[in-house]
Amino acid sequence: MCSSIINLLNKLICIPSISPNDLGCQKIISKKLLNMGFSIKNFDIKNTKNMWAEIGSKKNGKTLNFLGHTDVVPSGNLYNWKFDPFTPTIYKGKLFGRGSSDMKGSISSFIIAIKKFLYNFRNRMKGRITVLLTSDEEGNAKNGIKKVVEKLIKKKEKIDYCIVGEPTSEKFLGDTIKNGRRGSLHLQLFLKGKGGHIAYYNSSENLIHKSSLFINDLIKLDWKEKFINKNEITNVQVSKIFSEDTVENMISENLFIRINFRFSYKISVSYIKRCVKNLLNYHKINCNMNWNISAKPFITKNGKLLDSVVDSILYFNKNKPNISMSGGTSDGRFINKMKSQIIELGLLNNTIHKPNEFVKISDLKKLSKIYEKIIEKLLL
């Protein structure tokens, strides 16, 4: 079992599938799935490769989907790597390579888990297994799962349960799973005031001073989210403040501010906008605002999928996982449009997007066993 996972993972790591390029990863996976009896549909959109595979019947049971992405982030400076990032290397029980944890390792683990499940229980399976892959998760995600979900909805497809193979584990495999994600809302502020000589500030309007008071109040706002873990509540981050280039003795008349809100399911976008507008009015700041939402929050509070994932991890780890909504966004936000139960479960995330990304060989084997146990609980 472990050798099968490693063989598949090695083949995938060898391919420098930097987002949104797939460069043949999905062909390798398709071949394995076809040999298991899956039917394959490709939804290629511009430079993005998307693949939908299915086996079984949705008429006699539920649909369990495994969601993943074959694209990876760039390797960065090669001098910071012990081994070539696209030459899989096993060293001291670890497999090094770009994408080993995020998330070609999880893909390899669930493909082999599916293969073993079908070998043992194909005739007893009640329902359907589907696999959905994209090469546009690490990039702008415009032509990936977002577009595929739109097509699936038009075809009246249904996903009852979705397991996302994102690297959710923190200290050891299975210690943390995600039952949702916060939303991501972006704000650009364009302020225009009264510039002038820096020595005669009384006749000018220093937008930097004025906006700092607004920012201080903004990051201290109580969003009134009750009974939510402190790591999952709404968070405000100012990522850029920029004024036009002036000489040293001038106060600029323009200021640009970029702000991100990672917001929980407990509050709405309209509520955030209202709070910001009230603060701007309070500080008498006139500006143009540009809002953009890149992800809506979603949550699976309870249900058979969450129970099955927790029980399967408990079976192998003897401890229940922490259930979290922390971290960035994932493609699960698009699957949420299908009203599915969604849980993210994958490898350790401590080396993702970094030089010397690796996965423990033992974790690949255990994760595959956990995936297999989940399938048994949901489809037998």
C-alpha positions as CSV (number, residue, x, y, z in Angstrom):
1,M,0.0,0.0,0.0
2,C,2.7,2.5,1.0
3,S,4.8,1.7,-2.0
4,S,1.8,2.4,-4.3
5,I,1.3,5.8,-2.7
6,I,5.0,6.7,-3.0
7,N,5.2,5.6,-6.6
8,L,2.2,7.8,-7.5
9,L,3.5,10.7,-5.5
10,N,7.0,10.5,-7.0
11,K,5.5,10.7,-10.5
12,L,3.4,13.8,-9.5
13,I,6.3,15.6,-7.8
14,C,8.5,15.1,-10.9
15,I,6.1,17.3,-12.8
16,P,6.7,21.1,-12.2
17,S,3.0,21.9,-12.3
18,I,3.3,25.5,-11.1
19,S,-0.2,27.1,-11.0
20,P,-2.2,27.1,-13.3
21,N,-0.3,24.5,-15.2
22,D,-1.0,20.8,-14.8
23,L,1.5,19.5,-17.3
24,G,0.2,15.9,-17.2
25,C,-0.5,15.2,-13.5
26,Q,-4.2,14.6,-14.1
27,K,-3.4,12.2,-17.0
28,I,-1.4,10.1,-14.6
29,I,-4.3,10.1,-12.1
30,S,-6.9,9.5,-14.8
31,K,-5.1,6.4,-16.0
32,K,-5.2,5.0,-12.5
33,L,-8.9,5.8,-12.0
34,L,-9.8,4.4,-15.4
35,N,-8.1,1.1,-14.5
36,M,-10.4,1.0,-11.4
37,G,-13.5,1.5,-13.5
38,F,-14.1,5.2,-13.2
39,S,-15.5,7.3,-16.0
40,I,-13.7,10.6,-16.6
41,K,-14.8,14.0,-17.8
42,N,-12.5,16.8,-18.5
43,F,-13.5,20.5,-18.0
44,D,-10.5,22.3,-19.3
45,I,-11.0,26.1,-19.3
46,K,-8.3,28.2,-20.9
47,N,-5.0,27.3,-19.3
48,T,-6.6,25.4,-16.4
49,K,-7.1,21.6,-16.3
50,N,-10.1,20.3,-14.4
51,M,-11.1,16.6,-14.1
52,W,-14.3,15.0,-12.8
53,A,-14.2,11.2,-12.2
54,E,-17.0,8.9,-10.9
55,I,-17.8,5.3,-10.1
56,G,-20.9,3.8,-8.6
57,S,-24.5,5.0,-8.7
58,K,-26.0,8.0,-7.1
59,K,-29.4,6.3,-7.3
60,N,-28.8,3.8,-4.5
61,G,-26.9,6.0,-2.0
62,K,-24.9,9.2,-1.4
63,T,-22.1,10.7,-3.3
64,L,-18.7,11.1,-1.6
65,N,-16.3,13.4,-3.4
66,F,-12.6,13.8,-2.9
67,L,-11.4,17.3,-3.9
68,G,-7.8,18.2,-4.7
69,H,-5.5,20.4,-6.8
70,T,-2.5,19.3,-8.9
71,D,-0.9,22.7,-9.2
72,V,1.8,23.9,-6.8
73,V,3.5,27.2,-5.9
74,P,6.9,28.1,-7.3
75,S,9.9,26.6,-5.6
76,G,11.6,29.9,-4.9
77,N,15.4,30.1,-4.5
78,L,16.9,26.7,-5.3
79,Y,19.8,27.4,-3.0
80,N,17.5,27.1,0.0
81,W,16.6,23.5,-1.0
82,K,18.5,20.5,0.2
83,F,17.3,18.6,-2.8
84,D,15.9,19.5,-6.2
85,P,12.3,20.5,-5.6
86,F,11.0,18.5,-8.6
87,T,13.2,15.4,-7.9
88,P,11.4,13.4,-5.2
89,T,14.0,12.4,-2.6
90,I,13.5,10.2,0.4
91,Y,15.8,11.1,3.3
92,K,15.4,9.8,6.9
93,G,11.8,8.7,6.5
94,K,10.7,11.9,4.7
95,L,9.9,12.5,1.1
96,F,11.0,15.9,-0.1
97,G,9.6,17.7,-3.1
98,R,7.4,20.7,-4.0
99,G,3.8,19.6,-3.6
100,S,4.5,16.7,-1.3
101,S,2.3,18.1,1.4
102,D,0.3,20.6,-0.6
103,M,-1.3,18.6,-1.9
104,K,0.0,15.8,-4.2
105,G,0.6,13.7,-1.1
106,S,-3.0,13.8,0.0
107,I,-4.1,13.1,-3.6
108,S,-1.9,10.0,-3.8
109,S,-3.2,8.9,-0.4
110,F,-6.9,9.1,-1.3
111,I,-6.4,7.6,-4.8
112,I,-4.8,4.5,-3.2
113,A,-7.5,4.5,-0.4
114,I,-10.2,4.4,-3.1
115,K,-8.4,1.6,-5.0
116,K,-8.2,-0.5,-1.8
117,F,-11.8,0.1,-0.9
118,L,-13.0,-0.9,-4.3
119,Y,-10.9,-4.0,-4.2
120,N,-12.5,-5.1,-1.0
121,F,-16.0,-3.7,-1.2
122,R,-16.9,-2.8,-4.8
123,N,-20.0,-5.1,-4.8
124,R,-21.2,-3.8,-1.4
125,M,-20.8,-0.1,-2.1
126,K,-23.9,1.9,-1.7
127,G,-23.6,5.2,-3.6
128,R,-20.9,6.8,-5.6
129,I,-17.3,8.0,-5.3
130,T,-16.2,11.0,-7.3
131,V,-12.9,12.7,-7.6
132,L,-12.6,16.4,-8.6
133,L,-9.2,17.9,-9.4
134,T,-8.1,21.3,-10.7
135,S,-4.8,22.9,-11.6
136,D,-5.9,26.4,-10.5
137,E,-6.1,26.5,-6.7
138,E,-2.8,28.1,-5.8
139,G,-3.5,30.8,-8.4
140,N,-6.5,33.1,-8.9
141,A,-8.9,30.1,-8.9
142,K,-11.1,31.7,-11.6
143,N,-11.1,28.8,-14.1
144,G,-10.9,25.9,-11.6
145,I,-13.4,24.5,-9.2
146,K,-15.5,27.6,-9.3
147,K,-16.3,27.1,-13.0
148,V,-16.6,23.3,-12.7
149,V,-19.2,23.6,-9.9
150,E,-21.3,25.9,-12.1
151,K,-21.3,23.2,-14.8
152,L,-22.1,20.5,-12.3
153,I,-25.0,22.5,-10.9
154,K,-26.4,23.0,-14.4
155,K,-26.2,19.2,-14.9
156,K,-28.1,18.8,-11.6
157,E,-25.1,16.9,-10.1
158,K,-25.1,16.5,-6.3
159,I,-22.2,16.0,-3.9
160,D,-23.5,14.9,-0.4
161,Y,-20.1,14.6,1.2
162,C,-16.8,16.3,0.2
163,I,-13.4,15.6,1.7
164,V,-10.8,18.3,0.7
165,G,-7.2,17.0,0.9
166,E,-5.7,20.3,2.1
167,P,-2.9,20.0,4.6
168,T,-4.8,20.6,7.9
169,S,-2.6,18.8,10.4
170,E,-0.4,21.0,12.6
171,K,1.8,18.9,15.0
172,F,0.9,15.4,14.0
173,L,-1.3,13.8,11.4
174,G,-5.0,14.1,12.1
175,D,-4.7,16.4,15.0
176,T,-6.7,19.1,13.2
177,I,-9.4,19.1,10.6
178,K,-11.3,22.0,9.1
179,N,-15.1,22.0,9.1
180,G,-15.2,25.3,7.3
181,R,-13.3,28.5,6.4
182,R,-13.7,32.2,7.1
183,G,-14.6,34.5,4.3
184,S,-12.2,37.0,2.7
185,L,-13.2,40.5,2.0
186,H,-10.9,43.2,0.5
187,L,-11.2,46.9,0.8
188,Q,-9.2,49.6,-1.0
189,L,-9.5,53.2,0.3
190,F,-8.6,56.2,-1.8
191,L,-8.3,59.3,0.4
192,K,-7.9,62.9,-0.9
193,G,-7.2,65.8,1.5
194,K,-5.3,69.1,1.6
195,G,-1.6,68.9,1.1
196,G,0.9,71.5,2.0
197,H,4.2,72.5,3.6
198,I,5.1,70.2,6.4
199,A,6.1,73.1,8.7
200,Y,2.7,74.7,8.3
201,Y,0.7,71.6,9.1
202,N,-2.2,73.6,10.6
203,S,-3.2,74.7,7.2
204,S,-2.9,71.2,5.7
205,E,-4.7,67.9,6.4
206,N,-2.3,65.0,7.2
207,L,-4.2,62.0,5.9
208,I,-1.7,59.6,7.5
209,H,-2.3,61.0,11.0
210,K,-6.0,61.1,10.4
211,S,-6.3,57.6,9.0
212,S,-4.1,56.1,11.8
213,L,-6.8,57.0,14.3
214,F,-9.4,55.3,12.0
215,I,-7.2,52.2,11.6
216,N,-6.6,51.9,15.4
217,D,-10.4,52.0,16.0
218,L,-11.0,49.5,13.2
219,I,-8.7,46.8,14.4
220,K,-10.2,47.2,17.9
221,L,-13.8,46.7,16.8
222,D,-15.8,44.1,18.7
223,W,-17.6,42.2,16.0
224,K,-19.9,40.6,18.6
225,E,-19.2,37.0,17.5
226,K,-20.2,34.8,20.4
227,F,-19.1,31.2,21.1
228,I,-16.4,31.2,18.4
229,N,-12.8,30.1,18.9
230,K,-10.5,33.1,19.2
231,N,-8.5,31.9,16.2
232,E,-11.6,31.9,14.0
233,I,-13.2,35.2,14.8
234,T,-13.1,38.1,12.3
235,N,-9.7,39.6,11.9
236,V,-8.7,42.8,10.2
237,Q,-5.3,43.3,8.6
238,V,-4.0,46.5,7.0
239,S,-1.6,45.3,4.3
240,K,-0.6,48.5,2.6
241,I,-0.5,52.3,3.2
242,F,0.9,54.4,0.4
243,S,1.0,58.1,-0.3
244,E,2.3,59.8,-3.5
245,D,6.0,60.5,-3.7
246,T,6.8,64.0,-2.5
247,V,9.8,65.9,-1.3
248,E,10.7,65.7,2.4
249,N,9.0,69.0,3.4
250,M,5.6,68.2,1.9
251,I,2.4,66.7,3.3
252,S,0.7,64.6,0.5
253,E,-2.8,65.3,-0.5
254,N,-3.5,61.6,-1.4
255,L,-3.4,58.3,0.5
256,F,-4.1,54.7,-0.5
257,I,-5.0,52.0,2.1
258,R,-5.5,48.3,1.5
259,I,-7.4,46.3,4.2
260,N,-8.4,42.6,4.4
261,F,-11.2,41.2,6.5
262,R,-11.2,37.5,7.3
263,F,-14.7,37.1,8.6
264,S,-16.7,34.4,10.3
265,Y,-20.0,33.0,9.4
266,K,-21.5,34.9,12.3
267,I,-21.4,38.2,10.5
268,S,-22.3,39.5,7.1
269,V,-20.5,41.5,4.4
270,S,-23.1,44.3,4.7
271,Y,-22.5,44.5,8.5
272,I,-18.7,44.9,7.9
273,K,-19.4,47.6,5.3
274,R,-21.7,49.4,7.7
275,C,-19.2,49.4,10.5
276,V,-16.4,50.7,8.3
277,K,-18.6,53.5,6.9
278,N,-19.6,54.5,10.4
279,L,-16.0,54.7,11.5
280,L,-15.0,56.7,8.5
281,N,-17.8,59.2,9.2
282,Y,-16.8,59.4,12.8
283,H,-13.3,60.4,11.9
284,K,-14.6,62.7,9.1
285,I,-12.7,60.9,6.4
286,N,-13.9,61.4,2.9
287,C,-12.8,58.7,0.4
288,N,-13.7,56.4,-2.4
289,M,-14.1,52.8,-1.5
290,N,-13.5,49.7,-3.6
291,W,-14.9,46.4,-2.1
292,N,-14.1,42.9,-3.3
293,I,-15.1,39.6,-1.8
294,S,-12.9,36.6,-2.8
295,A,-14.5,34.0,-0.6
296,K,-17.6,33.6,1.4
297,P,-17.5,31.7,4.8
298,F,-18.8,28.2,5.0
299,I,-19.2,25.7,7.8
300,T,-20.3,22.1,8.4
301,K,-21.5,22.2,12.0
302,N,-22.5,18.5,12.2
303,G,-23.6,15.6,10.2
304,K,-22.6,12.1,9.1
305,L,-19.4,13.3,7.3
306,L,-18.0,15.1,10.4
307,D,-18.9,12.2,12.6
308,S,-17.3,9.7,10.2
309,V,-14.1,11.8,9.9
310,V,-13.7,12.2,13.6
311,D,-14.4,8.5,14.3
312,S,-12.0,7.4,11.7
313,I,-9.2,9.6,13.1
314,L,-10.0,8.4,16.6
315,Y,-9.7,4.8,15.4
316,F,-6.1,5.3,14.3
317,N,-4.9,8.1,16.6
318,K,-6.8,7.2,19.8
319,N,-7.5,11.0,20.1
320,K,-10.2,13.1,18.6
321,P,-9.0,15.9,16.2
322,N,-9.4,19.6,16.9
323,I,-12.1,21.1,14.7
324,S,-11.1,24.4,13.2
325,M,-12.0,27.1,10.7
326,S,-8.7,28.9,10.8
327,G,-6.2,29.5,7.9
328,G,-6.8,30.8,4.5
329,T,-9.4,30.0,1.8
330,S,-9.8,26.7,0.0
331,D,-11.8,25.3,-2.9
332,G,-14.3,24.0,-0.4
333,R,-15.9,27.5,-0.7
334,F,-17.1,26.6,-4.2
335,I,-18.4,23.1,-3.3
336,N,-20.5,24.9,-0.6
337,K,-22.7,26.2,-3.4
338,M,-23.9,22.5,-3.9
339,K,-25.1,22.5,-0.2
340,S,-22.6,19.7,0.6
341,Q,-21.2,18.6,3.9
342,I,-17.5,19.6,3.7
343,I,-14.5,18.5,5.8
344,E,-10.9,19.3,5.1
345,L,-8.4,16.6,6.2
346,G,-4.8,16.3,5.0
347,L,-1.1,16.2,5.8
348,L,1.0,18.4,8.0
349,N,1.1,22.1,6.9
350,N,4.4,23.1,8.6
351,T,6.5,23.1,5.4
352,I,3.9,24.0,2.7
353,H,5.0,26.8,0.4
354,K,8.4,26.7,1.9
355,P,11.8,25.4,0.8
356,N,12.4,21.8,1.6
357,E,8.7,20.9,1.7
358,F,8.3,17.3,2.8
359,V,6.0,14.6,4.1
360,K,6.7,11.8,6.4
361,I,6.3,8.4,4.6
362,S,4.5,7.0,7.7
363,D,1.9,9.9,7.4
364,L,1.1,9.0,3.8
365,K,0.3,5.5,4.8
366,K,-1.8,6.5,7.8
367,L,-3.7,9.2,5.9
368,S,-4.6,6.7,3.2
369,K,-5.9,4.3,5.9
370,I,-8.0,7.1,7.5
371,Y,-9.5,8.0,4.1
372,E,-10.3,4.3,3.5
373,K,-12.0,4.1,6.8
374,I,-14.1,7.2,6.1
375,I,-15.3,5.7,2.8
376,E,-16.3,2.5,4.6
377,K,-18.3,4.4,7.1
378,L,-20.1,6.5,4.5
379,L,-20.7,4.1,1.6
380,L,-21.2,0.6,3.2
